[in-house]
Amino acid sequence: MCRWEDKQPMNFQKFQKSAHRKDAEGAKDFKTCALSFFAFFAPLRWAFLFPVLLSGTLWLGGCAGTREPVPEFVENTEDVRVRVLFDPFAGREAGKVPVRFTAFPKGLRTAVCFGGDVKGEEAWELAGLLQQYGWRGTLFFPCKMEGKAAAAVADGILQVEARGMEVGCRTSFGRMEDVTRCASEGKTFWDAFLTRPVVSFGGVEDIAPGDAVTLGERGYLSVCSADGVMALGTSRKERFVLPCPHDGHADMARRWIAVREQEGGLFYVWKRLCASNADPLPWEELESLLAEYGRMEDAWYCTQGEWAAYVLMRDTSRIVRLEGEENELCIEIKPGRSVPETWCSALTVELKTSPESVVMVLVEDRPVAFETQGERVLFEVEMVR
């Protein structure tokens, strides 16, 4: 049997070469060799080094101010033009057709997400259990790990991503200046191992507006605290759904119904916390909950980072109607908040009209596929190009 681990190089090697682990013996050997070399060529060392130093200085001076780091957030400032062509014999005036962004991708009304504080070995087991029942989730690791714990996580962290999960950072202490410092250190630490940047933070008791701005400046898209999960950059805050043994299935069912009744509702399940903030949820009850609320075709199973990225782009982008022919709907989408392309690159647009009346959808004069759901016509618009 071909295992996933056999196809991927061990991330531990990447960890050994990273800036988080310094090889003191190698550095010492290099220093010794360098000193011996310069001692041998002591009379001529400046004759050799002067041209090199001069050319290097001139090159750096010429490049100063022109070389920039690769941006993690790809910002698209160009407007996107969309044209929808209608059948002229359908009897529908294109200019009056309602158009909007859907609550979630593919026109889904409800988002389902799992979040929890984990340790190294627990993460692999939990990721497999979530995948088994069709869930996606965000597993929060400590902002920084040392020694054997870090090495063990480095070997298996890509398995978490391969199973569709997200890696987030967490901390547990109180002063916000310490929290933001750890958030910055944690993002640098975990970004060295992952294929997608860390954008989710958790583990704080409460979050103030100013602190949310600070975390956003550190490169995070969302933060989960004791009273809910927030997409940074908007005023939206969703309450946690806390699956506790004391609540029982009846209470969980009521919470689920309340989320399903509102469009754009988030059913967020947290593993470690409960109403009394004490005992974690037992594995047997967790598996029962995942089986009961998993694999639903009309729900969007996402990670906290994916939810936040879509919400931020959806709530900050705008649709502007343009003049067009009677059988042509012309709109312009003005991009809002920029997010990493690896987290969200497209928004779903919905038209409330008879599906038979739509002939073609053009985005920047290129035909795109569209699908129908009852009296809705849905198509995706790439916002990061």
ZIBELQUI-V106682 format. One record per run of one state. SS is the DSSP state (2 for helix, 1 for strand, 0 for the rest). FROM is the first residue (numbers start at 1). TO is the last residue. If there is no record, write none. Layout:
BEGIN
ss=SS from=FROM to=TO
ss=SS from=FROM to=TO
END
This chain:
BEGIN
ss=0 from=1 to=3
ss=2 from=4 to=7
ss=0 from=8 to=10
ss=2 from=11 to=17
ss=0 from=18 to=23
ss=2 from=24 to=40
ss=0 from=41 to=41
ss=2 from=42 to=63
ss=0 from=64 to=79
ss=1 from=80 to=86
ss=0 from=87 to=93
ss=2 from=94 to=96
ss=0 from=97 to=97
ss=1 from=98 to=101
ss=0 from=102 to=104
ss=2 from=105 to=107
ss=0 from=108 to=109
ss=1 from=110 to=117
ss=0 from=118 to=119
ss=2 from=120 to=132
ss=0 from=133 to=136
ss=1 from=137 to=142
ss=0 from=143 to=146
ss=2 from=147 to=162
ss=0 from=163 to=165
ss=1 from=166 to=170
ss=0 from=171 to=175
ss=2 from=176 to=191
ss=0 from=192 to=199
ss=1 from=200 to=204
ss=0 from=205 to=208
ss=2 from=209 to=217
ss=0 from=218 to=221
ss=1 from=222 to=225
ss=0 from=226 to=227
ss=1 from=228 to=231
ss=0 from=232 to=236
ss=1 from=237 to=238
ss=0 from=239 to=240
ss=1 from=241 to=242
ss=0 from=243 to=247
ss=2 from=248 to=261
ss=0 from=262 to=264
ss=1 from=265 to=270
ss=0 from=271 to=282
ss=2 from=283 to=293
ss=0 from=294 to=298
ss=1 from=299 to=302
ss=0 from=303 to=303
ss=2 from=304 to=316
ss=0 from=317 to=317
ss=1 from=318 to=322
ss=0 from=323 to=327
ss=1 from=328 to=334
ss=0 from=335 to=345
ss=1 from=346 to=352
ss=0 from=353 to=354
ss=2 from=355 to=357
ss=1 from=358 to=363
ss=0 from=364 to=365
ss=1 from=366 to=367
ss=0 from=368 to=370
ss=1 from=371 to=373
ss=0 from=374 to=375
ss=1 from=376 to=382
ss=0 from=383 to=385
END
